Amino acid sequence: MTILDRYLLRELAGAWLIGLAVFSGFLMVGEVLRKSVELLFELRAPASEVVRWVLLALPYIVVWSIPVTTLFSVVMTIGRMSHDLEITALLASGISFKRLLVPIGGLSLLISFLSFWLNSFVVPPTYGAADALLWKYRERLGVTTGIFIAEPPKTPRLIFSANQFDPEKGELHEIWLLETTDKGERVYLEAERAVWKGNRWEFHKGFIQIITPDKPMVREKFENLSRPTALRPPTELSTDKKRFAPNRLTLTALSAEIDRMKRWDVPFEVIAEYVVEWHNRFAMSLSCFVLAMLGAPIALKLRRGGGIAVGVSVVFFLLYYLVWNIGCQLGESGRIPAAIGSHLPNIIGLVSAFAMLKKLR
């Protein structure tokens, strides 16, 4: 490692730590402050529980701050060096600008691995625990948000999910159900609402898909459907079995959930959300490297640091997030492959960075 590499890494690390504090603070003011106020004043949770919720949510805030922080550190460092004519001096001594990308790329790849580890194995359980803590106090209002049941747990014949459960009214909202019957049929059902009537559940506004061995698949829409299922009555439903969104599952659990859904022949529109999230774990981590490579030539043209670096970082990260969101929606709808949808901003960013670096002398 040369003196130049050590100098650049020291400058980048200092700017990165400053950026992490700044951007994490921005996100804390939004997401964390809003829910902390809800816990403390609306749900009347003890202050110790509010502090516990903040600590559990902190890794989530840090992970979302890392990509824009990496971009900021590169723009800040290269912009300052360019403004102070350090870049000019390096070029005059025969060191190309592309040589400076070696320590920048190495550090950004290291940060990408850190982001991947946090996003795949640390954030899902910690933020899931934060959600569970929030749910515990929200349930005092009488409505359970999110319920998930798999029975038996290891080789389930019934998998059930609902966004909302009202025990007093015996109602479920926004549900899907997977079931293997005694006849060997595989049933997939979606409905806006389900109500317990008599000795069975009555489903409203949805569709049912039945796969029977040696017979064509049946898929029908319905307004009202009453059929026997293995789903227990509302008095026996356990509200402590929470439904975690795909981004609340570790990478290992997410992979297992996708495999299980494929074995159950779950419709594409349900699996797609999980597959896109699986690719997002890699795409979001790689974004640190992509944004660093994109930020270096941009900073060289700006020749500024400080507040300009913050503004440029925020604008480019918002553009990145916009393209990423569009790509995820296209991937979940099946219009493009999930991998391309998740990595769409990375693909565009790398192409743009390569084009800008190619123009540099």
Secondary structure, 3 states (H helix, E strand, C coil): CCHHHHHHHHHHHHHHHHHHHHHHHHHHHHHHHHHHHHHHHHCCCCHHHHHHHHHHHHHHHHHHHHHHHHHHHHHHHHHHHHHCCHHHHHHHCCCCHHHHHHHHHHHHHHHHHHHHHHHHHHHHHHHHHHHHHHHHHHHHHCCEEEEEEEECCCCCCEEEEEEEEECCCCEEEEEEEEEECCCCCEEEEEEEEEEEECCEEEEEEEEEEEECCCCCCEEEEEEEEECCCCCCCHHHCCCCCCCCCHHHCCHHHHHHHHHHHHHCCCCHHHHHHHHHHHHHHHHHHHHHHHHHHHHHHHHHHHCCCCHHHHHHHHHHHHHHHHHHHHHHHHHHHCCCCHHHHHHHHHHHHHHHHHHHHHHCC
